[in-house]
Amino acid sequence: MKFTCLRKGGGYHFPPCHILDICGFRILLDCPLDLSALTIFSPIPSASKASSVDKPNPKCSNRSGPLDLEEPLVRKRQKVERPLDADDLIYAEPWYKTVRNLHLWNTSFIDVVLISSPMGMLGLPFLSRIKGFSAKIYVTEAAARLGQLMMEDLVSMHMEIRQLFGPEESCIPQWMKWEELKLLPSSLRDVALGKDGGEMGSWMPLYSAADVKDCMQKAQRLKYAEETCYNSTLIIKAFSSGLEIGACNWTINGPKGGIAFISSSIFGSAHAMNFDYIALQGNDTVIYSDFSSLDATEDIENDHSNFVPTTHDFSSLRNEENDEQELAKSVLHVDDNLEENQKLAFLSSHVIDSVKAGGSVLIPVGRLGIVLQLLEQISTSLDVSDLKVPIYIISSVGEELLAFTNIIPEWLCKQRQEKLFSGQPLFGHVELINEGKLHVFPAIHSPKLLMNWQEPCIVFSPHWSLRLGPAVHFLQRWCGDQNSLLILENELDVELALLPFKPMAMKVLQCSFLSGIRLQKVQPLLNILQPKVLLFPKDLKLINSSKSTAFSIFQYCPDETLCIPSLKDKSELEIATDLAFHFDWRNLKQGNISMTRLKGELFREHGKQRLIPGYVQESSEIRQLVHWGSPDLDRLMTVLSGRGIKGTLRKASRGSESENVASAVLVNDPSQALIEVKETSTVITATSENLASIIFESIGSVLDGI
Amino acid sequence: MAIDSLVLGAGQEVGKSCVIVTINGKRIMFDCGMHMGHLDHRRYPDFSLIGPNFNQTLTCIIITHFHLDHIGALPYFTEVCGYSGPIYMTYPTKALAPLMLEDYRKVMVERRGEEEQFTSEHIVECMKKVIPVDLKQTVQVDKDLQIRAYYAGHVLGAAMFYAKVGDAAMVYTGDYNMTPDRHLGAAQIDRLSLDLVITESTYATTIRDSKYAREREFLRAVHTCVAGGGKVLIPSFALGRAQELCILLEDYWERMNLKVPIYFSAGLTRQANMYYKMLISWTSQKIKETYSTHNAFDFKNVHKFERSMIDAPGPCVLFATPGMISGGFSLEVFKHWAPSEKNLVTMPGYCVAGTIGHKLMSGKPTKIDLDKDTRIDVRCQIHQLTFSPHTDAKGIMDLVKFLSPKHVILVHGEKPRMATLKGRIQSELGIQCYDPANNETVSVPSTHYATAVASDAFVQSCSNPNFKFSTSGSEHEQGSSSSNRKSIPRLQVSDDRVAEGILVMEKNKKAKVVHQDELLVMLEEKKHQVKFAYCCPAHIGNLQENQETESTGLPLSSTNNDMLQLLSAKLTNELSEVNIQDFGDHLQVESFRVSICSKEDCPYRLSDNGGEEHYEPMFFCCSWAMEDEKLAWKVISMCQK
C-alpha cells in the first residue's frame, strides 16, 4: 500500500486530498478547490463603480494610496512593503486554484475517486473532463446533490463576473505573466504562486455548466452505508462523518484487510448524521485525515471593529487517562453541540442588536449546516424580541438547496429524524417560508425581490470568499453603515477579504465553527478503532495516553509517498465444500502436516476469493509432482521387490563429496531399467511406460512428495 | 448447514405475514402481521411456536412495510409478549407505521368496541425500539448477521430484505411490485447469490395488462358519477393507494378543469401527505425530480372532510379510511351513500374475505347484512379497481429467475394458485420450491465455504493467463501463389485459467494454500527432482537413406539437425495441440526434451533391443518430468517408428 498526501486540509471549505495505491488500484481521495485563493482577485465592481471603470487597468484609478486606510495594518511578513490596498488586487476574470501537484499525476491511471464531502468534489469537473479520465467516482447521494448545487452556483456566480470581462482571453491571462506576478504584493504572490512558488500550475479557468453535468453523470451515488464493489476486489462503504449532510468517511476492504479513511468528522452534529465511528471498527489500517485541529490551534484574532473575539476557550480537558473503551466512548460523546449552540446564540444576539439599531445583517456563510441552524436560531430570536424583520436567502440554488434538506432524513442527525417520525418538517425553514418570514430568491435582480425588498433585513447569500455572488453587492451597499453586521467564517483572511470594501464602518464578526475532531478526542477514538497501522499527519501531535500504542504509526506530510508494508502477505480463500470433498490428503513423514493438491477455478467476487470445482476434467489419478528429502535406497529396493521388480543396487562410493556421484539401481526384471539416484535428483530410465510409472510410484513412496 | 423457515403466518393464505428464519444459529423474524379477516386468536401468528424466551431466541425482527398484515402484531409482540430486541424497518415504514397501527387500534376499540390488544402507548413504545434503515444500507446486526434493504415498490418504504450469516444468504421479498406505478418505482435488487428466496405470491397465476386502460376506466367512472351529481366513495387505507389515486385525480382535475371537491377523511390522510412530502426520495424517479419546484404531494384540490358533510348535497369525491370498508368511517359513509344509485363506490385493491369490500367485489349484492339489526340496501354503482401494487405471476417468475436462488418458498397467496406457481418455478426454472402452510417448517441446505489463507504466489498463478493454442485443421487452402499448398491451420486460443496449488494443514494452524514453488521453502526442505530419461533408438533407415542421397557430404551435425527438423515436422503433424520449440540441437515440448544422442555410452541407453537391426540406429536422447508422462511416451513411440 502506498499513500501520498497531495494537500493537507485548509479547513471546512478546502478538505485534504490524497492518493492511495492499494491492491494495484489507485484511489484519489477528494478533489477540492481552494476558493479562499479567490481573494487575490477584485470583486465585481458595484453598479456605480462599474460605470466609472472604463480603463482596463484600475491601477490608475483615483482611489489609491495607503492614506485611505484608517489604520495601518499590522502584518508580520510584510515588513517593508506598504500596506495592501484594494487596487493591488488582480482585476481580471478570476481563475480557480486546484490541488497543487494533482496535475502531475496521470489522470488516466486513477481507478477510483472517493468524495468525502460536497466540498471535496468542487474540483472534480477539472479532472473528469480530461480525456482519458476513466475512474469510477463514488460519492454519497446527498453529497453528490449538494456538491452539484455548489458547483452550479459557482458557475452561475462566475458568469456574472465573466459578463463584465467579456469573452475569455485566448490563452494565459495577463495577470499570470511573470512580469505582472513580480509586481504583485508579496502576500498576494504567496497565494498565487504558493510559498515556494510551485503552485502556479494549479490555477485553472472555471469549468462550464456542461462540465459539471458531465462530471455528475460519471459519479456513482451511494446510499448510507451502501456496500459497493470495485472490480470484484475492493469493497467500499461510506459512513457519515457528521461534518455536513452527506459527508462521509470511507472503509475500503480488499483481500489484504481493511482501511478506514477518516476525514474531518464531528461526533455530535446538530444537523447531519453523527460521526459513525463504530462502523469503522475492525479495519487494520486507519488513515487519519482530519486536519481541523491544526486550524483550531491558530486561534482567531479577528475583527476590525470593537468586537470581542468569539472564540470561547473550552480547553479544559476532560479526564481521559483511563483507556477503557466505554470511557473512551463516553469521552467521544461529550457534546460538542453545547459549545456550537453557544456560538450560534452569540451570533444571533448580535444579529438582533444590529437589526434593532436599524442595520442590516449579511451572512455570506458557506456552511450549509450553519446556515440552516442560524436560520432557526435567528428566527426564534426575532420572534422572542417581537421583531418583524425579513430574512432573505439570495442564491441561484437557494430554493433547491432548502427543498433538498427537507427530503433527506436518512442523512440527518437523530433529533432531526425524530421530527420525521413525528410528522414535522425536518428544518425550521419550511415553516418560515410558509409564514412569509423567509424569502428565497435566485438573484438580486429578481423582480419579486425588488418588490419585496425591505431594510433592515437579514440576508444569507453566497459567496463566502466575498469576491463572487450577491454577497459582494450587499457588502458594497452596507459596508459604510456602522449599524450593519457582517458575519464571516474564520477560514478567510479577513484583511485580504475586506480589502476592496474599505473603509469599513460595518461591524464584522468572524466566528470559527467546529469542523472536525478535537485533538483530545483522537486517542480515545483510536482506542475504540484499534487499528494495527495508523497513518497520521506529521503536523498534528498525537496526544498519547500512558499506555504504549498497540499500533505502528506512519506520519505523513504533503508530497511524500509513504510505503506501508502489507500486514499480511496472504489473503483469504474460500473453498467450496463440494471441492473439499474430493481432497486426497497425504500425511508427511515428519507428522503434524498433511497436505493435498487442489485444483479448481478461482473466482473473485465481491472482495472474496473463492475456489470452486469448475469444469476441469478430473485426471484419473493424482500423481506426485514435487518431491523432497532424499530416498533411502534400501527401502526403495524393498518397495521395488514388493512390486515384483528385481534389480541390483550399485551404491555410490562413500566419502565422495561431489553431488554428481550417483547410486544406481539396475533393474533386469521384468525388463531392463535403470534408476539413477543422486543427492537431489533421480532419473528413471525404462523402455516401457508401465514399468517407468511403477518405479516412479515406488520412489514416490520413499520420498516426501505431493 | 441448513436454513430453517418456520412459517407462522401467510402460509397458503393472505394475512398475518410472519416467517421465522434460522440461518447458522441466527433467528430472524420477517414481518409480524395480523389477519384482518379473523377476530379471534387466529388474527395473530402463533408466537408460542418460537420458543419460551423471545429475546434469547430471536436475533432481530425485520418489517418489510407498513401494511397491517405485515406489522399489525408488532406492538402486541413487543409490548404484550415482551420482545425487546432490535427491530429493523425502512425510514418511511418507521414514520408511517404508527399511523396505520393507531388507525387500526381506533377502529377496533372505538368503533367496534372490542377489547384492545394494545394501547397507543404501546405503539409509541414499540416504535422506539425500531432502528430505521436506508435502502442498500448494509447493517451489521451483530458480528455475523448482515441485513440490507432493497426497493420493493409496493407502498412507500416497502423493502425486500437480504440477510446473510456466514456464507448462507437469503432474501425475503415482503410484498413487491415489478412495474412502476403513479408514485412508486418498480422493485430493484442486485444479483445476489442466494440459498433461499421467500417471495409473496398474491397474484400467483394472474398476468396483468397495461395499467393505463384501467386508469382511464377508473377516471371515466368517477367523472361520469360526479357529472351526474353523484358522490364517489373510495374506501382506502390512509397510505399508499390513497396517494396514488390522488395524484391521478389531481392530474385529471387539472386537465379537465373540474371543480368538484376531493376530500380526505379526517386528518389522517392529510397528515400522511406531510410524511410523503419528506419521503419523496422513496417515490418514483419522475416525482422525485420535481421536488424542488412542486412537491407532487402538495395536493391543490384536496380538502378536509367533516362528518357533517356526509349528507351535504352536491357531487364530491371522498377518500375514507379504512380500506375494504372493514368498519370505521368508510363504513359510516357507505351506509349513507350506498342506497343512492347516483353514487359510486370504488374498491381499490385487494379485500380480505369477511369484509364488506370483499362482499361487494364478489358479486353484485343488493343487500348487505351488517349485523343482526342492520341491513344496507346497496343501489349505488360498484367499481372495482383492479390495479394492485402487487407483482403479477410474470413479475414473480422474473424476480426468481433474476435472483436464481437454490430454493424458493412461496407465502402470501392462495393455496391452489400457489401450487400452480410452485410447479412452474420447479419445471421452468429448475429451482426447488415450497409452499408451506402455517406453522410448518421448511428446511433447505445452505452454502458453506471452508476458509484458508492463500499466498500471493498462488493467487497470482491463478490469474496468470493459461493460453492454449491449438490448430484445428481447416479446409482453407492457400491460393496458388506458392507451390506448397499447405492448409492454413486455424489457430484457436483458449484461456482456461486453472487454479492449482497445495493445501497444507498443520496442526493448530490455519489451513494454507500455497503455490507449488513455495512449498519447499515453507517446509524448509530441499527439492528432490524425479525425472525420466530414455535414450531411445530409432529405426530410420529409409528416411536416412533419402536424406543422404539428397545431401551428400554434409557434416554429421547438420544431418542431426535435419533429423530433428524431420521429427519436429512429424510431431507438429501428429500432436496439433502442443507447442514445439526448436533450439537447434534439441527440441522441447513442455518439459520433454529430445536431442540426437551421439554418445556411445549414454547412461540412459538400455540394451534391450534384440540386435535384429542392421542399420546403425539413431538415438534420440529424451528426458522429461512426470507432468508430461503421456506426451513423452507418445513422442517416444513416434521416434521409434
Interface residues (C-beta under 8 A of the other chain):
Chain A: L222 K223 Y224 A225 E226 E227 K237 P255 A279 E399 E400 A403 F404 N406 I407 I408 P409 E410 Q417 L420 F421 G423 P425 L426 K568 D569 K570 S571 E572 L573 E574 I575 A576 T577 A580 F583 W585 L588 N592 I593 S594 M595 T596 R597 L598 K599 G600 E601 L602 E605 Q609 R610 L611 G614 V616 R623 Q624 L625 V626 H627 W628 G629 S630 P631 S671 Q672 A673 L674 E676 T680 S681 T682 V683 I684 T685 A686 T687 E689 A692 S693 F696 I699 G700 L703 D704 G705 I706
Chain B: Y91 K94 A95 P98 M127 P132 D134 L135 K136 Q137 T138 V139 Q140 R148 D167 S193 Q271 M274 Y275 K277 M278 L279 I280 S281 Y291 S292 N295 T447 H448 Y449 A450 T451 A452 V453 A454 S455 D456 F458 V459 C462 S463 D496 R497 V498 A499 E500 G501 I502 L503 V504 M505 E506 K507 K512 V513 Q516 L519 L520 L523 E525 K526 K527 H528 Q529 V530 K531 F532 A533 Y534 C535 P603 Y604 L606 S607 D608 S623 A625 M626 E627 E629 W633
